[in-house]
Amino acid sequence: MITRAKEGEIKSCMRQFPVVAIIGPRQSGKTTLAKELYSGPKNLYFDLESPSDKALFKDPEFFLSSLDASTVVIDEVQRMPELYELLRSLVDKNKTKGKYLLLGSASPHLVQGVSETLAGRIAYIEIDPFNLSEIYKKQSDVNKHWFRGGFPDAWLARNDQECFRWLDNFFRTFIERDLNTLFGVSFSTDLMFKLWRMLAHFHGGVWNAQSFAKGLDVSPTTVNRYLDYLEGAFMLRKLPAYFTNAKKRIVKSPKVYMRDSGLLHYLTNITSPKELLFNPAAGNAWEGYVIEQIIQLLPATIQPYYYRTHDGSEMDLVLVKGIKPIVCIEIKTGNVPYLTRGFYECIEDLKCKNVFVITPHQKASFQLDELVTVCGLYDFLEQRLPKILKMK
């Protein structure tokens, strides 16, 4: 059992809230984690994708009210969106902390039929595929994790061929079956296939719905709707632009990234770690991978952005607390990175004192100059980031 970074947060929230929802992509380890934490004799587990379990919820109010359990775990809760409204009523009658643990593979805000927010009664915790900090044992794990991604079955596969076979089946099943059932809406399978492959080749680009709509021969509204559902299924991340500097013309559209690097490499037909290192897309792939690993570990008080001016100056990742940038991060594939004038102009614009360049193979960090520290990703996740987050 790999210890997950969010275990402590889940336990803490279960002591504070009547309902806790663990949300995240399919096959990211939510069920395994919930069973590990709440599998005792006083707890009950139900999977709404199991016909026998779902049959028990024919009269959900009577059924849930009759259960004598410390914690009731309900998996794939998006299958019965009406449960959110029912749980509000049950919780208001009995506000026992940690009574209900919900597991879902879709953002509840996009699930058709969810009208009740359970505000004040529920805590949402996102569980992602394995983060590098959860599985790291040696430097070679960085390349392996970057190539395979974090889905447990892909990471734990015996070899890269089995990893790709799993990713292929996951992708096809997700497109052909899961997306339609997650949100209770109908998608064009062919259109979603084409869009997802286009997004993989567009990885790290500034979003322009018009250009995608033209390439797919659909309306921008349709493209944006499909994009929202991919984001709601935790497969895609839109990284917003930071644009509080009114003195310069700033790019304001979000960047779009595939969240799992393994799926990205599958969709772009990169079949081995060696091939990845020499692929022209390696720079964008590494950028997206680093951004995702960092964002997964951020508390709710820190918001991630990128920064780009119309004259081409850019900072790959800016971590902001309130309205103040506290960390600037440039992401490079070279161990001795070359930094442009535009990079230093961004530091001046953002007035940020914590500036890092993150590279793939850096074992020991070093100061590039008085402003900039070059370090490896694991070093940043385990040593640099926690220290910065503790600063006032």
C-alpha positions as CSV (number, residue, x, y, z in Angstrom):
1,M,0.0,0.0,0.0
2,I,1.5,3.3,-1.1
3,T,0.8,6.0,1.5
4,R,-1.2,8.8,-0.1
5,A,-0.4,12.5,0.7
6,K,-4.1,13.3,1.4
7,E,-4.7,10.6,4.1
8,G,-4.2,13.1,6.9
9,E,-6.5,15.6,5.3
10,I,-9.2,13.0,4.8
11,K,-9.1,11.9,8.5
12,S,-9.1,15.5,9.6
13,C,-12.1,16.4,7.5
14,M,-14.0,13.3,8.7
15,R,-13.6,14.6,12.2
16,Q,-15.0,18.0,11.2
17,F,-17.7,17.4,8.6
18,P,-20.8,15.0,8.4
19,V,-20.0,14.4,4.7
20,V,-16.7,14.1,3.0
21,A,-16.4,13.6,-0.8
22,I,-13.2,12.2,-2.3
23,I,-13.2,13.1,-6.0
24,G,-10.7,12.5,-8.7
25,P,-10.2,10.7,-12.0
26,R,-11.2,7.1,-12.5
27,Q,-8.6,4.5,-11.5
28,S,-6.7,7.0,-9.4
29,G,-6.9,4.9,-6.2
30,K,-9.9,6.5,-4.4
31,T,-11.6,3.2,-3.6
32,T,-8.4,1.5,-2.4
33,L,-7.7,4.5,-0.1
34,A,-11.3,4.6,1.3
35,K,-11.3,0.9,2.0
36,E,-7.9,1.1,3.6
37,L,-9.0,3.9,5.9
38,Y,-12.7,2.9,6.6
39,S,-13.0,-0.9,6.2
40,G,-13.7,-1.8,9.8
41,P,-16.7,-3.9,11.0
42,K,-18.6,-0.7,12.0
43,N,-18.3,0.8,8.5
44,L,-20.3,-0.1,5.3
45,Y,-19.2,0.2,1.7
46,F,-21.6,0.4,-1.3
47,D,-20.6,0.7,-5.0
48,L,-23.3,2.3,-7.2
49,E,-21.8,0.7,-10.3
50,S,-22.7,-2.7,-8.8
51,P,-26.3,-3.7,-9.7
52,S,-26.8,-5.5,-6.4
53,D,-25.6,-2.5,-4.4
54,K,-27.6,0.0,-6.4
55,A,-30.7,-2.1,-6.0
56,L,-30.4,-1.4,-2.2
57,F,-30.9,2.3,-2.9
58,K,-34.4,1.8,-4.5
59,D,-35.8,3.8,-1.5
60,P,-32.6,5.6,-0.5
61,E,-34.0,7.6,2.4
62,F,-35.4,4.6,4.1
63,F,-32.3,2.5,3.4
64,L,-29.7,5.1,4.6
65,S,-31.8,6.0,7.7
66,S,-31.9,2.4,8.7
67,L,-28.2,1.8,8.5
68,D,-26.3,1.3,11.8
69,A,-22.8,2.2,10.8
70,S,-20.1,4.6,12.0
71,T,-19.3,5.5,8.4
72,V,-21.2,4.8,5.2
73,V,-18.9,4.8,2.1
74,I,-20.8,5.4,-1.2
75,D,-18.6,4.8,-4.3
76,E,-19.4,6.4,-7.8
77,V,-21.9,8.7,-6.2
78,Q,-22.4,10.6,-9.5
79,R,-24.6,7.6,-10.5
80,M,-27.3,8.9,-8.2
81,P,-27.1,12.7,-8.1
82,E,-30.3,12.9,-6.1
83,L,-28.4,11.6,-3.1
84,Y,-26.9,15.1,-2.6
85,E,-30.3,16.5,-1.8
86,L,-31.2,13.5,0.4
87,L,-28.0,13.7,2.4
88,R,-28.7,17.4,3.2
89,S,-31.9,16.3,4.8
90,L,-30.4,13.4,6.7
91,V,-27.4,15.4,7.9
92,D,-29.6,18.2,9.2
93,K,-31.5,15.6,11.3
94,N,-28.3,13.9,12.6
95,K,-25.0,15.9,12.3
96,T,-22.7,13.0,13.2
97,K,-19.2,13.8,12.0
98,G,-17.7,11.5,9.4
99,K,-21.0,9.7,8.8
100,Y,-20.8,9.7,5.0
101,L,-17.8,9.3,2.8
102,L,-18.6,9.8,-0.9
103,L,-16.4,8.8,-3.8
104,G,-16.9,10.3,-7.2
105,S,-15.1,10.4,-10.6
106,A,-16.7,13.6,-11.8
107,S,-16.9,17.2,-10.5
108,P,-20.4,17.4,-8.9
109,H,-20.9,20.9,-10.4
110,L,-21.1,19.3,-13.8
111,V,-23.2,16.2,-12.9
112,Q,-26.7,16.5,-14.4
113,G,-29.3,16.5,-11.6
114,V,-27.0,17.8,-8.8
115,S,-28.9,20.9,-7.5
116,E,-27.9,20.6,-3.8
117,T,-24.5,21.9,-2.8
118,L,-24.4,20.6,0.8
119,A,-22.6,23.9,1.6
120,G,-21.3,23.9,5.1
121,R,-21.9,20.2,5.5
122,I,-19.4,18.7,3.1
123,A,-15.7,18.8,2.5
124,Y,-14.3,18.0,-1.0
125,I,-10.8,16.4,-1.3
126,E,-9.3,15.7,-4.7
127,I,-7.3,12.5,-5.0
128,D,-5.0,12.5,-8.1
129,P,-3.0,9.6,-9.5
130,F,0.3,9.0,-7.7
131,N,2.3,12.1,-7.1
132,L,6.1,11.9,-7.5
133,S,6.5,12.6,-3.8
134,E,4.4,9.5,-2.9
135,I,6.4,7.0,-5.0
136,Y,9.9,8.4,-5.2
137,K,12.7,6.2,-4.0
138,K,15.6,7.0,-6.4
139,Q,16.4,9.5,-9.2
140,S,15.4,7.1,-12.0
141,D,11.8,7.2,-10.6
142,V,11.5,10.7,-12.0
143,N,11.9,9.6,-15.6
144,K,9.7,6.5,-15.1
145,H,7.0,8.6,-13.4
146,W,7.2,11.3,-16.1
147,F,6.9,8.7,-18.8
148,R,4.2,6.4,-17.3
149,G,2.2,9.0,-15.4
150,G,0.6,8.4,-12.0
151,F,-2.3,6.0,-12.6
152,P,-1.6,3.1,-10.2
153,D,-2.0,0.4,-12.8
154,A,0.2,2.2,-15.3
155,W,2.9,3.0,-12.7
156,L,2.9,-0.5,-11.3
157,A,2.9,-2.3,-14.7
158,R,5.8,-4.8,-15.1
159,N,7.1,-3.1,-18.1
160,D,6.5,-0.2,-20.5
161,Q,4.6,-2.4,-23.0
162,E,2.1,-3.4,-20.3
163,C,1.8,0.2,-19.2
164,F,0.9,1.3,-22.7
165,R,-1.6,-1.6,-23.1
166,W,-3.3,-0.4,-19.9
167,L,-3.4,3.2,-21.0
168,D,-4.8,2.2,-24.4
169,N,-7.7,0.3,-22.8
170,F,-8.3,2.9,-20.2
171,F,-8.5,5.7,-22.9
172,R,-10.8,3.8,-25.1
173,T,-13.1,2.7,-22.3
174,F,-13.2,6.2,-20.9
175,I,-14.2,7.7,-24.2
176,E,-16.6,5.0,-25.4
177,R,-18.4,4.4,-22.1
178,D,-17.3,6.3,-19.0
179,L,-17.7,10.0,-20.1
180,N,-21.4,9.5,-21.1
181,T,-22.2,7.8,-17.7
182,L,-20.2,10.2,-15.6
183,F,-22.3,13.3,-16.4
184,G,-25.5,11.8,-17.7
185,V,-25.1,13.4,-21.1
186,S,-24.5,12.1,-24.6
187,F,-21.1,12.8,-26.4
188,S,-20.0,12.1,-29.9
189,T,-17.4,9.4,-29.5
190,D,-15.6,10.3,-32.7
191,L,-15.6,14.0,-31.9
192,M,-14.2,13.3,-28.4
193,F,-11.5,11.1,-29.9
194,K,-10.4,13.7,-32.3
195,L,-10.6,16.5,-29.7
196,W,-8.5,14.7,-27.1
197,R,-5.8,13.8,-29.6
198,M,-5.7,17.4,-30.8
199,L,-5.4,18.6,-27.2
200,A,-2.5,16.2,-26.6
201,H,-0.5,17.8,-29.5
202,F,-1.6,21.2,-28.3
203,H,-0.4,20.4,-24.7
204,G,0.7,23.6,-23.0
205,G,-0.7,26.0,-25.5
206,V,-2.8,29.1,-24.9
207,W,-6.5,28.1,-25.4
208,N,-8.3,29.3,-28.5
209,A,-11.7,27.6,-29.0
210,Q,-12.1,29.1,-32.5
211,S,-9.1,27.3,-34.0
212,F,-10.2,24.0,-32.5
213,A,-13.8,24.5,-33.7
214,K,-12.5,25.1,-37.2
215,G,-10.3,22.0,-37.2
216,L,-13.2,19.8,-35.9
217,D,-15.9,21.5,-38.0
218,V,-18.1,22.3,-35.0
219,S,-19.0,25.5,-33.1
220,P,-16.7,27.0,-30.4
221,T,-19.6,26.5,-28.0
222,T,-19.5,22.7,-28.6
223,V,-15.7,22.7,-28.2
224,N,-15.8,24.6,-24.9
225,R,-18.6,22.3,-23.6
226,Y,-16.5,19.2,-24.4
227,L,-13.5,20.8,-22.8
228,D,-15.4,21.6,-19.6
229,Y,-16.4,17.9,-19.3
230,L,-12.8,16.7,-19.7
231,E,-11.8,19.2,-17.0
232,G,-14.7,18.0,-14.9
233,A,-13.5,14.4,-15.3
234,F,-10.0,15.5,-14.0
235,M,-8.4,14.7,-17.3
236,L,-7.5,18.2,-18.3
237,R,-6.3,21.3,-16.5
238,K,-6.8,24.9,-17.5
239,L,-4.1,27.0,-16.0
240,P,-5.3,30.6,-15.8
241,A,-3.2,33.7,-16.7
242,Y,-2.0,36.1,-14.1
243,F,-2.8,39.6,-15.3
244,T,-2.9,42.1,-12.5
245,N,-0.1,44.2,-14.0
246,A,-1.9,47.0,-15.8
247,K,1.2,48.6,-17.2
248,K,1.8,45.9,-19.8
249,R,-0.3,44.1,-22.4
250,I,-0.8,40.6,-20.8
251,V,-2.1,37.4,-22.3
252,K,-5.3,36.5,-20.5
253,S,-6.5,33.2,-22.0
254,P,-5.7,30.0,-20.0
255,K,-3.2,27.4,-21.0
256,V,-4.4,23.9,-21.5
257,Y,-2.6,20.8,-20.2
258,M,-3.2,17.0,-20.2
259,R,-3.1,16.2,-16.5
260,D,-1.6,12.7,-16.7
261,S,1.7,12.5,-18.5
262,G,1.3,8.8,-19.3
263,L,-1.9,9.5,-21.2
264,L,-0.2,12.4,-22.9
265,H,2.6,10.2,-24.2
266,Y,0.1,7.5,-25.2
267,L,-1.9,10.0,-27.3
268,T,1.3,11.4,-28.9
269,N,2.7,7.9,-29.5
270,I,5.8,8.3,-27.4
271,T,6.5,4.6,-26.5
272,S,9.6,4.7,-24.3
273,P,11.4,6.9,-21.9
274,K,14.4,7.1,-24.3
275,E,12.2,8.2,-27.1
276,L,10.6,10.8,-24.9
277,L,14.0,12.5,-24.0
278,F,14.8,13.0,-27.7
279,N,11.3,14.0,-28.8
280,P,10.7,17.6,-30.0
281,A,7.7,17.7,-27.6
282,A,9.8,16.8,-24.5
283,G,10.0,20.4,-23.3
284,N,6.2,20.9,-23.3
285,A,5.7,17.4,-21.8
286,W,8.1,18.1,-19.0
287,E,6.5,21.5,-18.3
288,G,3.0,20.0,-18.0
289,Y,4.3,17.2,-15.8
290,V,6.1,19.5,-13.4
291,I,3.1,21.9,-13.2
292,E,0.7,19.1,-12.4
293,Q,3.0,17.6,-9.7
294,I,3.3,21.0,-7.9
295,I,-0.4,21.9,-8.2
296,Q,-1.4,18.6,-6.6
297,L,0.4,19.5,-3.4
298,L,-0.8,23.1,-3.1
299,P,-3.1,24.1,-0.3
300,A,-6.4,26.0,-1.1
301,T,-4.8,29.3,0.0
302,I,-2.3,29.2,-2.9
303,Q,-3.5,29.6,-6.5
304,P,-1.4,28.6,-9.6
305,Y,-1.1,30.8,-12.7
306,Y,1.2,31.4,-15.7
307,Y,2.4,34.8,-16.8
308,R,3.0,36.0,-20.3
309,T,3.2,39.4,-21.9
310,H,2.4,40.2,-25.5
311,D,6.1,40.9,-26.2
312,G,6.9,37.3,-25.4
313,S,8.2,37.4,-21.8
314,E,6.8,34.4,-19.9
315,M,7.0,32.6,-16.5
316,D,5.7,29.0,-16.7
317,L,4.2,28.9,-13.2
318,V,3.4,31.6,-10.7
319,L,2.1,30.6,-7.2
320,V,0.0,33.4,-5.7
321,K,-1.3,33.9,-2.2
322,G,-4.1,36.4,-2.2
323,I,-3.0,38.8,-4.9
324,K,0.8,38.5,-4.1
325,P,3.0,36.2,-6.2
326,I,5.2,34.2,-3.8
327,V,7.0,31.8,-6.1
328,C,8.1,32.0,-9.7
329,I,9.0,28.8,-11.5
330,E,10.6,28.3,-14.9
331,I,10.7,24.7,-16.2
332,K,13.6,23.6,-18.4
333,T,14.8,20.3,-19.8
334,G,18.5,21.3,-19.7
335,N,20.5,20.8,-16.4
336,V,22.3,24.1,-17.0
337,P,19.5,26.2,-18.3
338,Y,19.8,29.3,-20.4
339,L,17.5,32.1,-19.1
340,T,16.4,34.9,-21.4
341,R,16.0,38.6,-20.7
342,G,12.3,38.1,-20.8
343,F,12.6,35.7,-17.8
344,Y,14.2,38.4,-15.7
345,E,11.7,41.0,-16.9
346,C,8.9,38.7,-15.5
347,I,10.7,38.5,-12.1
348,E,10.8,42.3,-12.1
349,D,7.1,42.6,-13.1
350,L,6.0,40.1,-10.5
351,K,8.4,41.3,-7.7
352,C,8.9,37.8,-6.6
353,K,11.8,36.8,-4.3
354,N,11.5,33.0,-4.5
355,V,12.5,32.1,-8.1
356,F,13.3,28.5,-9.2
357,V,14.3,26.7,-12.4
358,I,13.2,23.0,-12.3
359,T,15.1,20.5,-14.5
360,P,14.7,16.7,-15.0
361,H,18.0,15.3,-13.7
362,Q,19.2,17.8,-11.1
363,K,20.3,15.8,-8.1
364,A,21.9,18.8,-6.2
365,S,20.5,22.3,-6.3
366,F,22.7,25.3,-7.0
367,Q,22.4,29.1,-7.3
368,L,22.5,30.2,-10.9
369,D,22.7,33.8,-9.6
370,E,21.7,35.8,-6.6
371,L,18.0,35.5,-7.6
372,V,17.6,32.1,-9.2
373,T,17.9,28.6,-7.7
374,V,18.1,25.6,-10.0
375,C,16.8,22.3,-8.6
376,G,15.3,19.0,-9.4
377,L,11.5,18.4,-9.2
378,Y,11.7,16.0,-6.2
379,D,13.9,18.4,-4.3
380,F,11.4,21.2,-4.9
381,L,8.4,19.1,-3.9
382,E,10.0,17.8,-0.7
383,Q,12.3,20.6,0.5
384,R,11.6,23.9,-1.2
385,L,7.9,24.0,-1.5
386,P,7.0,23.1,2.2
387,K,9.4,25.8,3.5
388,I,7.9,28.4,1.3
389,L,4.3,27.5,2.3
390,K,5.2,27.9,5.9
391,M,6.4,31.5,5.4
392,K,4.1,34.2,6.4
